[in-house]
Amino acid sequence: MQFGRDSCKLSENYYGIAPGLNEDMKLLYRVVVIVICAVACYLLIRFPIAQNAEEALSVIADPVLSRFEEHVGGFSREHINERQKLIYDALFESIEQSLSSVNIPVSGYSSSDIEAALLALLYDNSQFFWMDFSECSFSIDGGGITIFFSYLYSGERLERMKTQLDSAVNEIIKLVGEKGFSSEYDTAVFVHDYIAALCEYDRSLSTPDMHTAYGALVARKAVCDGYSHAFRMIMQKLSIECHYVPGEAQGPNGIEGHAWNIVKLDGVYTSIDLTWNDMDSYIFENISAGDDVTSHTFFGLSEEELRKTHKVDVKFPYQLPKAVDYNWFEKYGISGSTVESIAESAADMLIGNLERTTPYVEIKLTDKLAFQEFMESYNGGIIDAANVKLSDHGRKERFLEEMSCFVTNADRGCILVVGAFDFVDD
């Protein structure tokens, strides 16, 4: 009996019932407590606390946050949740220092959180050329998560390669500054053409750096993602918004994995596929010094137009900015229904390319009949207009009547006109 009374007293004190109250007061106290508990239960059922909010609070309260600096500004990072951003920041610092692994002692993470952070980091950071994202691994246990990294290069060799890449990027930035372009569009065209002339598509698919910006800008051999990472990296250095887009495309060998860019130029989002614009990358090997010839068929395409041949990876988790038409041919006045309507602008561009090993101009004929007639008869209107302009400016160069013409994209009516020239006597 004594145990029962002591237990009761303990229970009363435990629930906050002060000793010395009479039985009526105790009963009232118990009723009030029961009512409060009932109301609290109803509110929890009616308005439950979101699990992710609770998890976010546990992360925010965790001192692990102080270990990693926030790396804001990445498009993909902006689209992952707060927990995944913590992983992203930890990955960024660890890869930057070439650490073998990183531990994040916070519970509640899933494999999807880690994968989301890794993909976001890959899409945002073209500079991490030494990182082999496909070989990353991780473990999850009661102590949090541990992520293990795989690197292509390390030590002195890596530092030397970083210096080489920085030098290549800075050279392009310097040239852009010297050109003094008046628009982001002209800047992007220059960088696009520079990379296309510099880099050769790696048909062997064997170069270790082919998927990286280093491969495109230093080793000068890359595949589509190398081209796209290089272009994005330089655009970002120039403070021009640019996104890496993974997906697939209908190429010469059927549907294949592919990558390209969406870039914001003078306030307009548009699509650019640098790989397909690199003439040497797929069809024009028979042109002398073909690496000096760059197409712009896939420069400035809308989302709808690009969708005819390209498809964004279904696993790409973010809503990309909608690309609109900002076509290169129309921008520079070399798109029209007839040769005569574009001859003057095309002649100016052909003359501007005289210093190239292979002087050329690419035109777009929007009328199918005009396109067919041009390819059948090789209308010399552009050559004639160019020679008149050369004569008027006292230049000694003259384009020969013979020219080579290649279809760069029949569906869009795009034709490459390659001219040969000679010098005339006074």
Contacts in CASP RR format, 6 or more apart in sequence:
PFRMAT RR
TARGET T0000
AUTHOR 0000-0000-0000
METHOD contacts of the structure
MODEL  1
MQFGRDSCKLSENYYGIAPGLNEDMKLLYRVVVIVICAVACYLLIRFPIA
QNAEEALSVIADPVLSRFEEHVGGFSREHINERQKLIYDALFESIEQSLS
SVNIPVSGYSSSDIEAALLALLYDNSQFFWMDFSECSFSIDGGGITIFFS
YLYSGERLERMKTQLDSAVNEIIKLVGEKGFSSEYDTAVFVHDYIAALCE
YDRSLSTPDMHTAYGALVARKAVCDGYSHAFRMIMQKLSIECHYVPGEAQ
GPNGIEGHAWNIVKLDGVYTSIDLTWNDMDSYIFENISAGDDVTSHTFFG
LSEEELRKTHKVDVKFPYQLPKAVDYNWFEKYGISGSTVESIAESAADML
IGNLERTTPYVEIKLTDKLAFQEFMESYNGGIIDAANVKLSDHGRKERFL
EEMSCFVTNADRGCILVVGAFDFVDD
9 19 0 8 1.000
12 19 0 8 1.000
12 26 0 8 1.000
13 19 0 8 1.000
15 33 0 8 1.000
17 26 0 8 1.000
17 29 0 8 1.000
17 30 0 8 1.000
21 29 0 8 1.000
52 81 0 8 1.000
55 83 0 8 1.000
55 108 0 8 1.000
56 81 0 8 1.000
56 82 0 8 1.000
56 83 0 8 1.000
58 106 0 8 1.000
58 107 0 8 1.000
59 65 0 8 1.000
59 82 0 8 1.000
59 83 0 8 1.000
59 86 0 8 1.000
59 106 0 8 1.000
60 82 0 8 1.000
62 105 0 8 1.000
62 106 0 8 1.000
64 86 0 8 1.000
64 104 0 8 1.000
64 105 0 8 1.000
64 106 0 8 1.000
65 86 0 8 1.000
67 90 0 8 1.000
68 86 0 8 1.000
68 89 0 8 1.000
68 90 0 8 1.000
68 92 0 8 1.000
68 93 0 8 1.000
69 89 0 8 1.000
69 93 0 8 1.000
70 85 0 8 1.000
70 89 0 8 1.000
71 77 0 8 1.000
71 88 0 8 1.000
71 89 0 8 1.000
71 92 0 8 1.000
72 78 0 8 1.000
73 124 0 8 1.000
74 124 0 8 1.000
75 123 0 8 1.000
75 124 0 8 1.000
75 241 0 8 1.000
75 243 0 8 1.000
75 318 0 8 1.000
76 119 0 8 1.000
76 120 0 8 1.000
76 121 0 8 1.000
76 123 0 8 1.000
76 124 0 8 1.000
76 318 0 8 1.000
77 85 0 8 1.000
77 88 0 8 1.000
77 120 0 8 1.000
77 121 0 8 1.000
77 124 0 8 1.000
79 120 0 8 1.000
79 317 0 8 1.000
79 318 0 8 1.000
79 319 0 8 1.000
80 88 0 8 1.000
80 116 0 8 1.000
80 117 0 8 1.000
80 120 0 8 1.000
83 106 0 8 1.000
83 109 0 8 1.000
83 113 0 8 1.000
84 113 0 8 1.000
84 116 0 8 1.000
84 117 0 8 1.000
84 120 0 8 1.000
85 117 0 8 1.000
86 104 0 8 1.000
86 106 0 8 1.000
87 104 0 8 1.000
87 109 0 8 1.000
87 113 0 8 1.000
87 114 0 8 1.000
87 117 0 8 1.000
87 145 0 8 1.000
87 147 0 8 1.000
88 117 0 8 1.000
88 120 0 8 1.000
88 121 0 8 1.000
90 102 0 8 1.000
90 104 0 8 1.000
90 147 0 8 1.000
91 102 0 8 1.000
91 117 0 8 1.000
91 118 0 8 1.000
91 121 0 8 1.000
91 147 0 8 1.000
92 121 0 8 1.000
92 125 0 8 1.000
93 102 0 8 1.000
94 101 0 8 1.000
94 102 0 8 1.000
94 147 0 8 1.000
94 149 0 8 1.000
95 121 0 8 1.000
95 128 0 8 1.000
95 131 0 8 1.000
95 149 0 8 1.000
96 128 0 8 1.000
98 130 0 8 1.000
98 149 0 8 1.000
98 151 0 8 1.000
98 154 0 8 1.000
98 155 0 8 1.000
98 158 0 8 1.000
99 149 0 8 1.000
100 148 0 8 1.000
100 149 0 8 1.000
101 146 0 8 1.000
101 147 0 8 1.000
101 148 0 8 1.000
101 149 0 8 1.000
102 146 0 8 1.000
102 147 0 8 1.000
102 149 0 8 1.000
103 144 0 8 1.000
103 145 0 8 1.000
103 146 0 8 1.000
104 144 0 8 1.000
104 145 0 8 1.000
104 146 0 8 1.000
104 147 0 8 1.000
105 143 0 8 1.000
105 144 0 8 1.000
106 144 0 8 1.000
106 145 0 8 1.000
107 142 0 8 1.000
107 143 0 8 1.000
107 144 0 8 1.000
108 144 0 8 1.000
109 140 0 8 1.000
109 144 0 8 1.000
109 145 0 8 1.000
110 140 0 8 1.000
111 138 0 8 1.000
111 140 0 8 1.000
114 138 0 8 1.000
114 140 0 8 1.000
114 145 0 8 1.000
114 147 0 8 1.000
116 317 0 8 1.000
118 133 0 8 1.000
118 136 0 8 1.000
119 317 0 8 1.000
121 128 0 8 1.000
121 133 0 8 1.000
122 128 0 8 1.000
122 133 0 8 1.000
123 243 0 8 1.000
123 244 0 8 1.000
123 246 0 8 1.000
126 212 0 8 1.000
126 213 0 8 1.000
126 229 0 8 1.000
126 230 0 8 1.000
126 232 0 8 1.000
126 233 0 8 1.000
126 236 0 8 1.000
126 244 0 8 1.000
127 165 0 8 1.000
127 213 0 8 1.000
127 233 0 8 1.000
129 152 0 8 1.000
129 161 0 8 1.000
129 165 0 8 1.000
129 209 0 8 1.000
129 212 0 8 1.000
129 213 0 8 1.000
129 214 0 8 1.000
129 215 0 8 1.000
129 229 0 8 1.000
130 151 0 8 1.000
130 152 0 8 1.000
130 153 0 8 1.000
130 154 0 8 1.000
130 158 0 8 1.000
130 161 0 8 1.000
130 162 0 8 1.000
131 149 0 8 1.000
131 150 0 8 1.000
131 151 0 8 1.000
131 152 0 8 1.000
132 150 0 8 1.000
132 151 0 8 1.000
132 152 0 8 1.000
135 150 0 8 1.000
136 147 0 8 1.000
136 148 0 8 1.000
136 149 0 8 1.000
136 150 0 8 1.000
137 147 0 8 1.000
137 148 0 8 1.000
137 150 0 8 1.000
138 145 0 8 1.000
138 146 0 8 1.000
138 147 0 8 1.000
138 148 0 8 1.000
139 145 0 8 1.000
139 146 0 8 1.000
139 148 0 8 1.000
151 158 0 8 1.000
152 208 0 8 1.000
152 209 0 8 1.000
153 161 0 8 1.000
161 214 0 8 1.000
161 218 0 8 1.000
164 214 0 8 1.000
164 218 0 8 1.000
165 213 0 8 1.000
165 214 0 8 1.000
165 217 0 8 1.000
165 218 0 8 1.000
168 217 0 8 1.000
168 218 0 8 1.000
169 217 0 8 1.000
169 233 0 8 1.000
169 234 0 8 1.000
169 237 0 8 1.000
172 191 0 8 1.000
172 194 0 8 1.000
172 217 0 8 1.000
172 234 0 8 1.000
173 234 0 8 1.000
173 237 0 8 1.000
173 238 0 8 1.000
175 190 0 8 1.000
175 194 0 8 1.000
176 187 0 8 1.000
176 190 0 8 1.000
176 191 0 8 1.000
176 238 0 8 1.000
179 190 0 8 1.000
181 187 0 8 1.000
181 190 0 8 1.000
183 265 0 8 1.000
183 266 0 8 1.000
184 240 0 8 1.000
184 264 0 8 1.000
184 265 0 8 1.000
184 266 0 8 1.000
184 267 0 8 1.000
185 265 0 8 1.000
185 266 0 8 1.000
185 326 0 8 1.000
185 331 0 8 1.000
187 238 0 8 1.000
187 240 0 8 1.000
188 235 0 8 1.000
188 240 0 8 1.000
188 263 0 8 1.000
188 265 0 8 1.000
188 272 0 8 1.000
189 296 0 8 1.000
189 299 0 8 1.000
189 328 0 8 1.000
191 231 0 8 1.000
191 234 0 8 1.000
191 235 0 8 1.000
191 238 0 8 1.000
192 231 0 8 1.000
192 272 0 8 1.000
192 274 0 8 1.000
192 277 0 8 1.000
192 294 0 8 1.000
192 296 0 8 1.000
192 299 0 8 1.000
193 294 0 8 1.000
195 216 0 8 1.000
195 217 0 8 1.000
195 227 0 8 1.000
195 230 0 8 1.000
195 231 0 8 1.000
195 234 0 8 1.000
195 274 0 8 1.000
195 278 0 8 1.000
196 274 0 8 1.000
196 277 0 8 1.000
196 278 0 8 1.000
196 279 0 8 1.000
196 280 0 8 1.000
196 294 0 8 1.000
197 291 0 8 1.000
197 292 0 8 1.000
197 294 0 8 1.000
198 216 0 8 1.000
198 217 0 8 1.000
198 220 0 8 1.000
199 215 0 8 1.000
199 216 0 8 1.000
199 217 0 8 1.000
199 220 0 8 1.000
199 221 0 8 1.000
199 222 0 8 1.000
199 227 0 8 1.000
199 230 0 8 1.000
199 278 0 8 1.000
200 220 0 8 1.000
200 221 0 8 1.000
200 280 0 8 1.000
200 281 0 8 1.000
200 291 0 8 1.000
201 221 0 8 1.000
201 222 0 8 1.000
201 223 0 8 1.000
201 275 0 8 1.000
201 278 0 8 1.000
201 280 0 8 1.000
201 281 0 8 1.000
201 282 0 8 1.000
202 210 0 8 1.000
202 221 0 8 1.000
202 222 0 8 1.000
202 223 0 8 1.000
205 223 0 8 1.000
207 215 0 8 1.000
207 219 0 8 1.000
207 221 0 8 1.000
207 222 0 8 1.000
209 215 0 8 1.000
209 218 0 8 1.000
209 219 0 8 1.000
209 221 0 8 1.000
209 222 0 8 1.000
210 221 0 8 1.000
210 222 0 8 1.000
210 223 0 8 1.000
210 226 0 8 1.000
211 222 0 8 1.000
211 223 0 8 1.000
211 225 0 8 1.000
211 226 0 8 1.000
211 229 0 8 1.000
212 222 0 8 1.000
212 225 0 8 1.000
212 226 0 8 1.000
212 229 0 8 1.000
213 226 0 8 1.000
213 229 0 8 1.000
213 230 0 8 1.000
213 233 0 8 1.000
215 221 0 8 1.000
215 222 0 8 1.000
215 226 0 8 1.000
215 230 0 8 1.000
216 222 0 8 1.000
216 226 0 8 1.000
216 227 0 8 1.000
216 229 0 8 1.000
216 230 0 8 1.000
217 230 0 8 1.000
222 230 0 8 1.000
223 275 0 8 1.000
224 257 0 8 1.000
224 258 0 8 1.000
224 259 0 8 1.000
224 260 0 8 1.000
224 275 0 8 1.000
225 244 0 8 1.000
225 246 0 8 1.000
225 259 0 8 1.000
226 259 0 8 1.000
227 259 0 8 1.000
227 274 0 8 1.000
227 275 0 8 1.000
227 278 0 8 1.000
228 244 0 8 1.000
228 245 0 8 1.000
228 259 0 8 1.000
228 260 0 8 1.000
228 261 0 8 1.000
228 274 0 8 1.000
228 275 0 8 1.000
229 244 0 8 1.000
231 242 0 8 1.000
231 261 0 8 1.000
231 263 0 8 1.000
231 272 0 8 1.000
231 274 0 8 1.000
232 242 0 8 1.000
232 243 0 8 1.000
232 244 0 8 1.000
232 261 0 8 1.000
235 241 0 8 1.000
235 242 0 8 1.000
235 261 0 8 1.000
235 263 0 8 1.000
236 242 0 8 1.000
240 263 0 8 1.000
240 264 0 8 1.000
240 265 0 8 1.000
241 263 0 8 1.000
241 264 0 8 1.000
242 261 0 8 1.000
242 262 0 8 1.000
242 263 0 8 1.000
242 264 0 8 1.000
243 261 0 8 1.000
243 262 0 8 1.000
243 263 0 8 1.000
243 320 0 8 1.000
243 321 0 8 1.000
244 259 0 8 1.000
244 261 0 8 1.000
245 259 0 8 1.000
245 260 0 8 1.000
245 261 0 8 1.000
245 262 0 8 1.000
245 271 0 8 1.000
245 312 0 8 1.000
245 316 0 8 1.000
245 320 0 8 1.000
246 258 0 8 1.000
246 259 0 8 1.000
246 312 0 8 1.000
246 313 0 8 1.000
246 316 0 8 1.000
247 257 0 8 1.000
247 258 0 8 1.000
247 259 0 8 1.000
247 310 0 8 1.000
247 311 0 8 1.000
247 312 0 8 1.000
247 313 0 8 1.000
247 316 0 8 1.000
248 255 0 8 1.000
248 256 0 8 1.000
248 257 0 8 1.000
248 258 0 8 1.000
248 310 0 8 1.000
248 311 0 8 1.000
248 313 0 8 1.000
249 255 0 8 1.000
249 256 0 8 1.000
249 257 0 8 1.000
249 258 0 8 1.000
249 260 0 8 1.000
249 273 0 8 1.000
249 276 0 8 1.000
249 309 0 8 1.000
249 310 0 8 1.000
249 311 0 8 1.000
250 309 0 8 1.000
250 310 0 8 1.000
251 309 0 8 1.000
252 282 0 8 1.000
252 283 0 8 1.000
258 273 0 8 1.000
258 275 0 8 1.000
258 310 0 8 1.000
259 275 0 8 1.000
260 271 0 8 1.000
260 272 0 8 1.000
260 273 0 8 1.000
260 274 0 8 1.000
260 275 0 8 1.000
260 276 0 8 1.000
260 298 0 8 1.000
260 306 0 8 1.000
260 310 0 8 1.000
261 271 0 8 1.000
261 272 0 8 1.000
261 273 0 8 1.000
261 274 0 8 1.000
262 269 0 8 1.000
262 270 0 8 1.000
262 271 0 8 1.000
262 272 0 8 1.000
262 320 0 8 1.000
262 321 0 8 1.000
262 323 0 8 1.000
263 269 0 8 1.000
263 270 0 8 1.000
263 272 0 8 1.000
264 321 0 8 1.000
265 326 0 8 1.000
268 324 0 8 1.000
268 326 0 8 1.000
269 321 0 8 1.000
269 322 0 8 1.000
269 323 0 8 1.000
269 324 0 8 1.000
270 300 0 8 1.000
270 301 0 8 1.000
270 302 0 8 1.000
270 323 0 8 1.000
270 324 0 8 1.000
270 325 0 8 1.000
270 326 0 8 1.000
271 298 0 8 1.000
271 300 0 8 1.000
271 301 0 8 1.000
271 302 0 8 1.000
271 303 0 8 1.000
271 305 0 8 1.000
271 306 0 8 1.000
271 310 0 8 1.000
271 323 0 8 1.000
272 298 0 8 1.000
272 299 0 8 1.000
272 300 0 8 1.000
272 301 0 8 1.000
273 298 0 8 1.000
273 299 0 8 1.000
273 301 0 8 1.000
273 306 0 8 1.000
273 310 0 8 1.000
274 298 0 8 1.000
275 281 0 8 1.000
276 282 0 8 1.000
276 295 0 8 1.000
276 297 0 8 1.000
276 298 0 8 1.000
277 294 0 8 1.000
277 295 0 8 1.000
277 296 0 8 1.000
277 297 0 8 1.000
277 298 0 8 1.000
277 299 0 8 1.000
278 294 0 8 1.000
278 295 0 8 1.000
279 287 0 8 1.000
279 290 0 8 1.000
279 291 0 8 1.000
279 293 0 8 1.000
279 294 0 8 1.000
279 295 0 8 1.000
279 408 0 8 1.000
279 416 0 8 1.000
280 290 0 8 1.000
280 291 0 8 1.000
280 293 0 8 1.000
283 406 0 8 1.000
284 290 0 8 1.000
284 293 0 8 1.000
284 406 0 8 1.000
284 416 0 8 1.000
287 293 0 8 1.000
287 358 0 8 1.000
287 404 0 8 1.000
287 406 0 8 1.000
287 418 0 8 1.000
288 357 0 8 1.000
288 358 0 8 1.000
289 357 0 8 1.000
289 358 0 8 1.000
290 358 0 8 1.000
292 356 0 8 1.000
292 357 0 8 1.000
292 358 0 8 1.000
293 358 0 8 1.000
293 360 0 8 1.000
293 416 0 8 1.000
293 418 0 8 1.000
295 362 0 8 1.000
295 408 0 8 1.000
295 409 0 8 1.000
295 414 0 8 1.000
295 416 0 8 1.000
296 328 0 8 1.000
296 329 0 8 1.000
296 362 0 8 1.000
297 362 0 8 1.000
297 408 0 8 1.000
297 409 0 8 1.000
297 412 0 8 1.000
297 414 0 8 1.000
298 306 0 8 1.000
299 327 0 8 1.000
299 328 0 8 1.000
300 323 0 8 1.000
300 325 0 8 1.000
300 326 0 8 1.000
300 327 0 8 1.000
300 328 0 8 1.000
301 323 0 8 1.000
301 325 0 8 1.000
301 327 0 8 1.000
302 323 0 8 1.000
302 324 0 8 1.000
302 325 0 8 1.000
303 322 0 8 1.000
303 323 0 8 1.000
303 324 0 8 1.000
305 325 0 8 1.000
306 323 0 8 1.000
308 411 0 8 1.000
312 320 0 8 1.000
327 335 0 8 1.000
327 364 0 8 1.000
329 335 0 8 1.000
329 362 0 8 1.000
329 363 0 8 1.000
329 364 0 8 1.000
329 414 0 8 1.000
330 364 0 8 1.000
332 345 0 8 1.000
332 349 0 8 1.000
333 342 0 8 1.000
333 345 0 8 1.000
334 342 0 8 1.000
334 345 0 8 1.000
334 346 0 8 1.000
334 349 0 8 1.000
334 361 0 8 1.000
334 362 0 8 1.000
334 363 0 8 1.000
334 364 0 8 1.000
335 342 0 8 1.000
335 363 0 8 1.000
335 364 0 8 1.000
335 365 0 8 1.000
335 366 0 8 1.000
336 342 0 8 1.000
336 364 0 8 1.000
336 365 0 8 1.000
336 366 0 8 1.000
336 367 0 8 1.000
337 365 0 8 1.000
337 366 0 8 1.000
337 367 0 8 1.000
337 370 0 8 1.000
338 365 0 8 1.000
338 367 0 8 1.000
338 370 0 8 1.000
339 363 0 8 1.000
339 365 0 8 1.000
339 370 0 8 1.000
339 374 0 8 1.000
339 379 0 8 1.000
339 380 0 8 1.000
339 381 0 8 1.000
339 382 0 8 1.000
340 381 0 8 1.000
342 363 0 8 1.000
342 382 0 8 1.000
343 381 0 8 1.000
343 382 0 8 1.000
343 384 0 8 1.000
343 385 0 8 1.000
344 385 0 8 1.000
346 361 0 8 1.000
346 363 0 8 1.000
346 382 0 8 1.000
346 385 0 8 1.000
346 417 0 8 1.000
347 361 0 8 1.000
347 382 0 8 1.000
347 383 0 8 1.000
347 385 0 8 1.000
347 386 0 8 1.000
347 388 0 8 1.000
347 389 0 8 1.000
348 389 0 8 1.000
349 361 0 8 1.000
350 359 0 8 1.000
350 360 0 8 1.000
350 361 0 8 1.000
350 382 0 8 1.000
350 383 0 8 1.000
350 386 0 8 1.000
350 399 0 8 1.000
350 417 0 8 1.000
350 419 0 8 1.000
351 386 0 8 1.000
351 389 0 8 1.000
351 390 0 8 1.000
352 359 0 8 1.000
353 359 0 8 1.000
353 360 0 8 1.000
353 361 0 8 1.000
354 397 0 8 1.000
354 421 0 8 1.000
358 418 0 8 1.000
359 399 0 8 1.000
359 418 0 8 1.000
359 419 0 8 1.000
359 420 0 8 1.000
359 421 0 8 1.000
360 416 0 8 1.000
360 417 0 8 1.000
360 418 0 8 1.000
360 419 0 8 1.000
361 382 0 8 1.000
361 416 0 8 1.000
361 417 0 8 1.000
362 408 0 8 1.000
362 414 0 8 1.000
362 415 0 8 1.000
362 416 0 8 1.000
362 417 0 8 1.000
363 382 0 8 1.000
363 414 0 8 1.000
363 415 0 8 1.000
363 417 0 8 1.000
364 412 0 8 1.000
364 413 0 8 1.000
364 414 0 8 1.000
364 415 0 8 1.000
365 371 0 8 1.000
365 374 0 8 1.000
365 413 0 8 1.000
365 415 0 8 1.000
366 413 0 8 1.000
368 413 0 8 1.000
371 410 0 8 1.000
371 413 0 8 1.000
371 415 0 8 1.000
373 379 0 8 1.000
374 405 0 8 1.000
374 415 0 8 1.000
375 405 0 8 1.000
375 407 0 8 1.000
375 415 0 8 1.000
378 403 0 8 1.000
378 405 0 8 1.000
380 401 0 8 1.000
380 403 0 8 1.000
382 417 0 8 1.000
383 399 0 8 1.000
383 400 0 8 1.000
383 401 0 8 1.000
383 403 0 8 1.000
383 419 0 8 1.000
386 399 0 8 1.000
387 398 0 8 1.000
387 399 0 8 1.000
390 397 0 8 1.000
390 398 0 8 1.000
390 399 0 8 1.000
391 398 0 8 1.000
396 423 0 8 1.000
396 424 0 8 1.000
396 426 0 8 1.000
397 421 0 8 1.000
397 422 0 8 1.000
397 423 0 8 1.000
397 424 0 8 1.000
398 421 0 8 1.000
398 422 0 8 1.000
398 423 0 8 1.000
398 424 0 8 1.000
399 419 0 8 1.000
399 420 0 8 1.000
399 421 0 8 1.000
400 419 0 8 1.000
400 420 0 8 1.000
400 421 0 8 1.000
400 422 0 8 1.000
402 419 0 8 1.000
402 420 0 8 1.000
403 417 0 8 1.000
403 418 0 8 1.000
403 419 0 8 1.000
403 420 0 8 1.000
404 417 0 8 1.000
404 418 0 8 1.000
404 419 0 8 1.000
405 415 0 8 1.000
405 416 0 8 1.000
405 417 0 8 1.000
405 418 0 8 1.000
406 415 0 8 1.000
406 416 0 8 1.000
406 418 0 8 1.000
407 413 0 8 1.000
407 414 0 8 1.000
407 415 0 8 1.000
407 416 0 8 1.000
408 414 0 8 1.000
408 415 0 8 1.000
408 416 0 8 1.000
END
